[in-house]
Amino acid sequence: MITKLTIYFLFISLLFTQLSTAEDKFLSLKKSTVNVRYGPSFDSKIKYIYNKINLPIKQIDKKENFRRIVDLKNNSGWIHLSQLKKSNSIIILENKILFKKPSNLSRPIARLEMGRLLIVKRCEGMWCNVSTGDYFGWIKAENIWGSIK
């Protein structure tokens, strides 16, 4: 009896954990100008406007065609699904070196400042091939905001 109760409790706990984290995922802004609203409706007032295409944001909730998001600075609001796309970008949270190949021994190309937006092309292990401005290369995918999956 105790074994069945323990298994039941573990199953319910696991199910609840899966449901509570299922909503959290990273997305990117599809357009260069995106309205963030107070509520999940076009009737809701605009809270603020993003002016940065490919900005990574985290989805924390959804209601019909709207997604509740939070950004790196912990600003939150609702964005229509048509303004979002699968995440393809990250923001670095510390200064990093951009390398020619995925190795610390490779030739350095550029020094990237904290807060820089990078477009992720592909990843191999803990290294990601990225582009930013006129630069292309590899960085270690540590201390980043966004998803590399």
PyMOL commands that place a pseudoatom at each C-alpha (Angstrom):
pseudoatom trace, name=CA, resn=MET, resi=1, chain=A, elem=C, hetatm=0, pos=[0.000, 0.000, 0.000]
pseudoatom trace, name=CA, resn=ILE, resi=2, chain=A, elem=C, hetatm=0, pos=[2.796, 2.431, 0.892]
pseudoatom trace, name=CA, resn=THR, resi=3, chain=A, elem=C, hetatm=0, pos=[4.648, 1.551, -2.329]
pseudoatom trace, name=CA, resn=LYS, resi=4, chain=A, elem=C, hetatm=0, pos=[1.572, 2.278, -4.463]
pseudoatom trace, name=CA, resn=LEU, resi=5, chain=A, elem=C, hetatm=0, pos=[1.031, 5.560, -2.635]
pseudoatom trace, name=CA, resn=THR, resi=6, chain=A, elem=C, hetatm=0, pos=[4.675, 6.543, -3.127]
pseudoatom trace, name=CA, resn=ILE, resi=7, chain=A, elem=C, hetatm=0, pos=[4.558, 5.717, -6.849]
pseudoatom trace, name=CA, resn=TYR, resi=8, chain=A, elem=C, hetatm=0, pos=[1.295, 7.645, -7.240]
pseudoatom trace, name=CA, resn=PHE, resi=9, chain=A, elem=C, hetatm=0, pos=[2.792, 10.677, -5.452]
pseudoatom trace, name=CA, resn=LEU, resi=10, chain=A, elem=C, hetatm=0, pos=[5.926, 10.595, -7.627]
pseudoatom trace, name=CA, resn=PHE, resi=11, chain=A, elem=C, hetatm=0, pos=[3.834, 10.308, -10.796]
pseudoatom trace, name=CA, resn=ILE, resi=12, chain=A, elem=C, hetatm=0, pos=[1.644, 13.295, -9.847]
pseudoatom trace, name=CA, resn=SER, resi=13, chain=A, elem=C, hetatm=0, pos=[4.719, 15.341, -8.871]
pseudoatom trace, name=CA, resn=LEU, resi=14, chain=A, elem=C, hetatm=0, pos=[6.417, 14.568, -12.171]
pseudoatom trace, name=CA, resn=LEU, resi=15, chain=A, elem=C, hetatm=0, pos=[3.270, 15.402, -14.152]
pseudoatom trace, name=CA, resn=PHE, resi=16, chain=A, elem=C, hetatm=0, pos=[2.838, 18.732, -12.326]
pseudoatom trace, name=CA, resn=THR, resi=17, chain=A, elem=C, hetatm=0, pos=[6.488, 19.636, -12.916]
pseudoatom trace, name=CA, resn=GLN, resi=18, chain=A, elem=C, hetatm=0, pos=[6.144, 18.907, -16.640]
pseudoatom trace, name=CA, resn=LEU, resi=19, chain=A, elem=C, hetatm=0, pos=[2.983, 21.011, -16.923]
pseudoatom trace, name=CA, resn=SER, resi=20, chain=A, elem=C, hetatm=0, pos=[4.389, 23.970, -15.001]
pseudoatom trace, name=CA, resn=THR, resi=21, chain=A, elem=C, hetatm=0, pos=[7.571, 24.206, -17.104]
pseudoatom trace, name=CA, resn=ALA, resi=22, chain=A, elem=C, hetatm=0, pos=[5.987, 23.343, -20.450]
pseudoatom trace, name=CA, resn=GLU, resi=23, chain=A, elem=C, hetatm=0, pos=[5.178, 26.999, -21.146]
pseudoatom trace, name=CA, resn=ASP, resi=24, chain=A, elem=C, hetatm=0, pos=[8.710, 28.375, -20.675]
pseudoatom trace, name=CA, resn=LYS, resi=25, chain=A, elem=C, hetatm=0, pos=[10.606, 28.563, -23.959]
pseudoatom trace, name=CA, resn=PHE, resi=26, chain=A, elem=C, hetatm=0, pos=[12.673, 31.099, -25.832]
pseudoatom trace, name=CA, resn=LEU, resi=27, chain=A, elem=C, hetatm=0, pos=[11.411, 32.884, -28.943]
pseudoatom trace, name=CA, resn=SER, resi=28, chain=A, elem=C, hetatm=0, pos=[12.752, 35.769, -31.043]
pseudoatom trace, name=CA, resn=LEU, resi=29, chain=A, elem=C, hetatm=0, pos=[11.079, 38.904, -32.356]
pseudoatom trace, name=CA, resn=LYS, resi=30, chain=A, elem=C, hetatm=0, pos=[10.174, 38.512, -36.027]
pseudoatom trace, name=CA, resn=LYS, resi=31, chain=A, elem=C, hetatm=0, pos=[9.809, 42.219, -36.850]
pseudoatom trace, name=CA, resn=SER, resi=32, chain=A, elem=C, hetatm=0, pos=[11.897, 45.322, -36.168]
pseudoatom trace, name=CA, resn=THR, resi=33, chain=A, elem=C, hetatm=0, pos=[8.966, 46.988, -34.334]
pseudoatom trace, name=CA, resn=VAL, resi=34, chain=A, elem=C, hetatm=0, pos=[6.832, 44.912, -31.953]
pseudoatom trace, name=CA, resn=ASN, resi=35, chain=A, elem=C, hetatm=0, pos=[4.106, 46.138, -29.591]
pseudoatom trace, name=CA, resn=VAL, resi=36, chain=A, elem=C, hetatm=0, pos=[3.988, 44.675, -26.088]
pseudoatom trace, name=CA, resn=ARG, resi=37, chain=A, elem=C, hetatm=0, pos=[0.545, 44.913, -24.494]
pseudoatom trace, name=CA, resn=TYR, resi=38, chain=A, elem=C, hetatm=0, pos=[-0.830, 44.856, -20.954]
pseudoatom trace, name=CA, resn=GLY, resi=39, chain=A, elem=C, hetatm=0, pos=[-3.189, 41.980, -21.767]
pseudoatom trace, name=CA, resn=PRO, resi=40, chain=A, elem=C, hetatm=0, pos=[-3.691, 39.214, -24.344]
pseudoatom trace, name=CA, resn=SER, resi=41, chain=A, elem=C, hetatm=0, pos=[-5.850, 41.244, -26.740]
pseudoatom trace, name=CA, resn=PHE, resi=42, chain=A, elem=C, hetatm=0, pos=[-5.551, 43.912, -29.423]
pseudoatom trace, name=CA, resn=ASP, resi=43, chain=A, elem=C, hetatm=0, pos=[-7.954, 45.923, -27.244]
pseudoatom trace, name=CA, resn=SER, resi=44, chain=A, elem=C, hetatm=0, pos=[-5.344, 46.067, -24.460]
pseudoatom trace, name=CA, resn=LYS, resi=45, chain=A, elem=C, hetatm=0, pos=[-3.208, 49.195, -24.320]
pseudoatom trace, name=CA, resn=ILE, resi=46, chain=A, elem=C, hetatm=0, pos=[0.370, 49.121, -25.551]
pseudoatom trace, name=CA, resn=LYS, resi=47, chain=A, elem=C, hetatm=0, pos=[2.775, 48.881, -22.606]
pseudoatom trace, name=CA, resn=TYR, resi=48, chain=A, elem=C, hetatm=0, pos=[5.980, 49.476, -24.586]
pseudoatom trace, name=CA, resn=ILE, resi=49, chain=A, elem=C, hetatm=0, pos=[7.496, 48.850, -28.039]
pseudoatom trace, name=CA, resn=TYR, resi=50, chain=A, elem=C, hetatm=0, pos=[10.533, 46.775, -28.959]
pseudoatom trace, name=CA, resn=ASN, resi=51, chain=A, elem=C, hetatm=0, pos=[12.636, 48.142, -31.831]
pseudoatom trace, name=CA, resn=LYS, resi=52, chain=A, elem=C, hetatm=0, pos=[15.076, 45.249, -32.224]
pseudoatom trace, name=CA, resn=ILE, resi=53, chain=A, elem=C, hetatm=0, pos=[14.545, 42.397, -34.694]
pseudoatom trace, name=CA, resn=ASN, resi=54, chain=A, elem=C, hetatm=0, pos=[15.706, 38.933, -33.494]
pseudoatom trace, name=CA, resn=LEU, resi=55, chain=A, elem=C, hetatm=0, pos=[15.688, 39.984, -29.820]
pseudoatom trace, name=CA, resn=PRO, resi=56, chain=A, elem=C, hetatm=0, pos=[15.444, 36.795, -27.715]
pseudoatom trace, name=CA, resn=ILE, resi=57, chain=A, elem=C, hetatm=0, pos=[12.548, 36.737, -25.261]
pseudoatom trace, name=CA, resn=LYS, resi=58, chain=A, elem=C, hetatm=0, pos=[11.195, 34.053, -22.955]
pseudoatom trace, name=CA, resn=GLN, resi=59, chain=A, elem=C, hetatm=0, pos=[7.592, 32.871, -23.257]
pseudoatom trace, name=CA, resn=ILE, resi=60, chain=A, elem=C, hetatm=0, pos=[6.095, 32.313, -19.801]
pseudoatom trace, name=CA, resn=ASP, resi=61, chain=A, elem=C, hetatm=0, pos=[2.407, 31.906, -20.651]
pseudoatom trace, name=CA, resn=LYS, resi=62, chain=A, elem=C, hetatm=0, pos=[0.017, 31.752, -23.584]
pseudoatom trace, name=CA, resn=LYS, resi=63, chain=A, elem=C, hetatm=0, pos=[-3.610, 32.566, -24.245]
pseudoatom trace, name=CA, resn=GLU, resi=64, chain=A, elem=C, hetatm=0, pos=[-5.077, 31.910, -27.680]
pseudoatom trace, name=CA, resn=ASN, resi=65, chain=A, elem=C, hetatm=0, pos=[-2.831, 33.762, -30.197]
pseudoatom trace, name=CA, resn=PHE, resi=66, chain=A, elem=C, hetatm=0, pos=[-0.979, 35.845, -27.602]
pseudoatom trace, name=CA, resn=ARG, resi=67, chain=A, elem=C, hetatm=0, pos=[2.171, 34.936, -25.681]
pseudoatom trace, name=CA, resn=ARG, resi=68, chain=A, elem=C, hetatm=0, pos=[3.170, 36.403, -22.341]
pseudoatom trace, name=CA, resn=ILE, resi=69, chain=A, elem=C, hetatm=0, pos=[6.876, 37.142, -22.461]
pseudoatom trace, name=CA, resn=VAL, resi=70, chain=A, elem=C, hetatm=0, pos=[9.695, 38.371, -20.277]
pseudoatom trace, name=CA, resn=ASP, resi=71, chain=A, elem=C, hetatm=0, pos=[12.953, 39.851, -21.537]
pseudoatom trace, name=CA, resn=LEU, resi=72, chain=A, elem=C, hetatm=0, pos=[16.497, 39.961, -20.188]
pseudoatom trace, name=CA, resn=LYS, resi=73, chain=A, elem=C, hetatm=0, pos=[15.713, 43.064, -18.102]
pseudoatom trace, name=CA, resn=ASN, resi=74, chain=A, elem=C, hetatm=0, pos=[12.624, 41.329, -16.618]
pseudoatom trace, name=CA, resn=ASN, resi=75, chain=A, elem=C, hetatm=0, pos=[10.131, 43.486, -18.561]
pseudoatom trace, name=CA, resn=SER, resi=76, chain=A, elem=C, hetatm=0, pos=[6.985, 41.514, -19.309]
pseudoatom trace, name=CA, resn=GLY, resi=77, chain=A, elem=C, hetatm=0, pos=[3.838, 41.789, -21.372]
pseudoatom trace, name=CA, resn=TRP, resi=78, chain=A, elem=C, hetatm=0, pos=[1.793, 40.151, -24.124]
pseudoatom trace, name=CA, resn=ILE, resi=79, chain=A, elem=C, hetatm=0, pos=[2.807, 39.845, -27.796]
pseudoatom trace, name=CA, resn=HIS, resi=80, chain=A, elem=C, hetatm=0, pos=[0.741, 38.460, -30.675]
pseudoatom trace, name=CA, resn=LEU, resi=81, chain=A, elem=C, hetatm=0, pos=[2.052, 35.188, -32.088]
pseudoatom trace, name=CA, resn=SER, resi=82, chain=A, elem=C, hetatm=0, pos=[2.454, 36.716, -35.576]
pseudoatom trace, name=CA, resn=GLN, resi=83, chain=A, elem=C, hetatm=0, pos=[5.275, 38.912, -34.218]
pseudoatom trace, name=CA, resn=LEU, resi=84, chain=A, elem=C, hetatm=0, pos=[7.311, 35.961, -32.885]
pseudoatom trace, name=CA, resn=LYS, resi=85, chain=A, elem=C, hetatm=0, pos=[9.438, 33.190, -34.372]
pseudoatom trace, name=CA, resn=LYS, resi=86, chain=A, elem=C, hetatm=0, pos=[11.462, 30.227, -33.198]
pseudoatom trace, name=CA, resn=SER, resi=87, chain=A, elem=C, hetatm=0, pos=[14.495, 31.431, -31.268]
pseudoatom trace, name=CA, resn=ASN, resi=88, chain=A, elem=C, hetatm=0, pos=[17.583, 31.987, -33.405]
pseudoatom trace, name=CA, resn=SER, resi=89, chain=A, elem=C, hetatm=0, pos=[19.442, 34.496, -31.279]
pseudoatom trace, name=CA, resn=ILE, resi=90, chain=A, elem=C, hetatm=0, pos=[21.171, 34.976, -27.936]
pseudoatom trace, name=CA, resn=ILE, resi=91, chain=A, elem=C, hetatm=0, pos=[22.499, 37.844, -25.849]
pseudoatom trace, name=CA, resn=ILE, resi=92, chain=A, elem=C, hetatm=0, pos=[25.859, 37.379, -24.165]
pseudoatom trace, name=CA, resn=LEU, resi=93, chain=A, elem=C, hetatm=0, pos=[25.963, 38.172, -20.449]
pseudoatom trace, name=CA, resn=GLU, resi=94, chain=A, elem=C, hetatm=0, pos=[29.727, 38.713, -20.284]
pseudoatom trace, name=CA, resn=ASN, resi=95, chain=A, elem=C, hetatm=0, pos=[32.490, 39.869, -22.617]
pseudoatom trace, name=CA, resn=LYS, resi=96, chain=A, elem=C, hetatm=0, pos=[33.514, 37.058, -24.979]
pseudoatom trace, name=CA, resn=ILE, resi=97, chain=A, elem=C, hetatm=0, pos=[36.072, 36.327, -27.664]
pseudoatom trace, name=CA, resn=LEU, resi=98, chain=A, elem=C, hetatm=0, pos=[34.824, 35.337, -31.123]
pseudoatom trace, name=CA, resn=PHE, resi=99, chain=A, elem=C, hetatm=0, pos=[37.040, 32.571, -32.527]
pseudoatom trace, name=CA, resn=LYS, resi=100, chain=A, elem=C, hetatm=0, pos=[37.576, 31.377, -36.114]
pseudoatom trace, name=CA, resn=LYS, resi=101, chain=A, elem=C, hetatm=0, pos=[37.013, 27.714, -35.105]
pseudoatom trace, name=CA, resn=PRO, resi=102, chain=A, elem=C, hetatm=0, pos=[35.322, 26.027, -32.100]
pseudoatom trace, name=CA, resn=SER, resi=103, chain=A, elem=C, hetatm=0, pos=[38.458, 25.934, -29.943]
pseudoatom trace, name=CA, resn=ASN, resi=104, chain=A, elem=C, hetatm=0, pos=[40.166, 28.192, -27.412]
pseudoatom trace, name=CA, resn=LEU, resi=105, chain=A, elem=C, hetatm=0, pos=[43.367, 27.622, -29.388]
pseudoatom trace, name=CA, resn=SER, resi=106, chain=A, elem=C, hetatm=0, pos=[41.842, 28.967, -32.600]
pseudoatom trace, name=CA, resn=ARG, resi=107, chain=A, elem=C, hetatm=0, pos=[42.602, 32.440, -33.979]
pseudoatom trace, name=CA, resn=PRO, resi=108, chain=A, elem=C, hetatm=0, pos=[40.563, 35.184, -32.200]
pseudoatom trace, name=CA, resn=ILE, resi=109, chain=A, elem=C, hetatm=0, pos=[38.509, 37.320, -34.579]
pseudoatom trace, name=CA, resn=ALA, resi=110, chain=A, elem=C, hetatm=0, pos=[36.876, 39.909, -32.307]
pseudoatom trace, name=CA, resn=ARG, resi=111, chain=A, elem=C, hetatm=0, pos=[36.139, 40.853, -28.710]
pseudoatom trace, name=CA, resn=LEU, resi=112, chain=A, elem=C, hetatm=0, pos=[32.387, 40.980, -28.085]
pseudoatom trace, name=CA, resn=GLU, resi=113, chain=A, elem=C, hetatm=0, pos=[30.944, 43.239, -25.399]
pseudoatom trace, name=CA, resn=MET, resi=114, chain=A, elem=C, hetatm=0, pos=[28.438, 42.067, -22.803]
pseudoatom trace, name=CA, resn=GLY, resi=115, chain=A, elem=C, hetatm=0, pos=[24.858, 42.599, -24.023]
pseudoatom trace, name=CA, resn=ARG, resi=116, chain=A, elem=C, hetatm=0, pos=[25.663, 41.978, -27.704]
pseudoatom trace, name=CA, resn=LEU, resi=117, chain=A, elem=C, hetatm=0, pos=[22.940, 40.300, -29.780]
pseudoatom trace, name=CA, resn=LEU, resi=118, chain=A, elem=C, hetatm=0, pos=[24.214, 37.266, -31.719]
pseudoatom trace, name=CA, resn=ILE, resi=119, chain=A, elem=C, hetatm=0, pos=[22.445, 35.249, -34.424]
pseudoatom trace, name=CA, resn=VAL, resi=120, chain=A, elem=C, hetatm=0, pos=[23.038, 31.526, -33.905]
pseudoatom trace, name=CA, resn=LYS, resi=121, chain=A, elem=C, hetatm=0, pos=[23.756, 29.534, -37.071]
pseudoatom trace, name=CA, resn=ARG, resi=122, chain=A, elem=C, hetatm=0, pos=[24.438, 26.147, -35.430]
pseudoatom trace, name=CA, resn=CYS, resi=123, chain=A, elem=C, hetatm=0, pos=[25.957, 24.624, -32.302]
pseudoatom trace, name=CA, resn=GLU, resi=124, chain=A, elem=C, hetatm=0, pos=[28.384, 21.765, -31.670]
pseudoatom trace, name=CA, resn=GLY, resi=125, chain=A, elem=C, hetatm=0, pos=[28.595, 20.766, -28.033]
pseudoatom trace, name=CA, resn=MET, resi=126, chain=A, elem=C, hetatm=0, pos=[29.208, 23.924, -26.020]
pseudoatom trace, name=CA, resn=TRP, resi=127, chain=A, elem=C, hetatm=0, pos=[30.359, 25.956, -29.036]
pseudoatom trace, name=CA, resn=CYS, resi=128, chain=A, elem=C, hetatm=0, pos=[28.039, 27.947, -31.310]
pseudoatom trace, name=CA, resn=ASN, resi=129, chain=A, elem=C, hetatm=0, pos=[28.671, 29.398, -34.748]
pseudoatom trace, name=CA, resn=VAL, resi=130, chain=A, elem=C, hetatm=0, pos=[27.286, 32.941, -34.638]
pseudoatom trace, name=CA, resn=SER, resi=131, chain=A, elem=C, hetatm=0, pos=[27.143, 36.157, -36.594]
pseudoatom trace, name=CA, resn=THR, resi=132, chain=A, elem=C, hetatm=0, pos=[26.926, 39.734, -35.386]
pseudoatom trace, name=CA, resn=GLY, resi=133, chain=A, elem=C, hetatm=0, pos=[27.304, 42.751, -37.614]
pseudoatom trace, name=CA, resn=ASP, resi=134, chain=A, elem=C, hetatm=0, pos=[30.150, 42.001, -40.033]
pseudoatom trace, name=CA, resn=TYR, resi=135, chain=A, elem=C, hetatm=0, pos=[31.662, 39.253, -37.870]
pseudoatom trace, name=CA, resn=PHE, resi=136, chain=A, elem=C, hetatm=0, pos=[31.202, 35.476, -38.129]
pseudoatom trace, name=CA, resn=GLY, resi=137, chain=A, elem=C, hetatm=0, pos=[32.795, 32.906, -35.832]
pseudoatom trace, name=CA, resn=TRP, resi=138, chain=A, elem=C, hetatm=0, pos=[32.483, 30.649, -32.804]
pseudoatom trace, name=CA, resn=ILE, resi=139, chain=A, elem=C, hetatm=0, pos=[31.810, 31.383, -29.131]
pseudoatom trace, name=CA, resn=LYS, resi=140, chain=A, elem=C, hetatm=0, pos=[31.451, 29.212, -26.060]
pseudoatom trace, name=CA, resn=ALA, resi=141, chain=A, elem=C, hetatm=0, pos=[27.755, 29.032, -25.215]
pseudoatom trace, name=CA, resn=GLU, resi=142, chain=A, elem=C, hetatm=0, pos=[28.100, 29.953, -21.524]
pseudoatom trace, name=CA, resn=ASN, resi=143, chain=A, elem=C, hetatm=0, pos=[26.504, 32.880, -19.687]
pseudoatom trace, name=CA, resn=ILE, resi=144, chain=A, elem=C, hetatm=0, pos=[23.961, 33.654, -22.388]
pseudoatom trace, name=CA, resn=TRP, resi=145, chain=A, elem=C, hetatm=0, pos=[20.318, 34.760, -22.484]
pseudoatom trace, name=CA, resn=GLY, resi=146, chain=A, elem=C, hetatm=0, pos=[18.421, 32.689, -25.011]
pseudoatom trace, name=CA, resn=SER, resi=147, chain=A, elem=C, hetatm=0, pos=[18.305, 29.143, -26.229]
pseudoatom trace, name=CA, resn=ILE, resi=148, chain=A, elem=C, hetatm=0, pos=[20.837, 27.291, -28.394]
pseudoatom trace, name=CA, resn=LYS, resi=149, chain=A, elem=C, hetatm=0, pos=[18.587, 24.260, -28.937]
for i in range(1, 149): cmd.bond("trace and resi %d" % i, "trace and resi %d" % (i + 1))
show_as sticks, trace
zoom trace
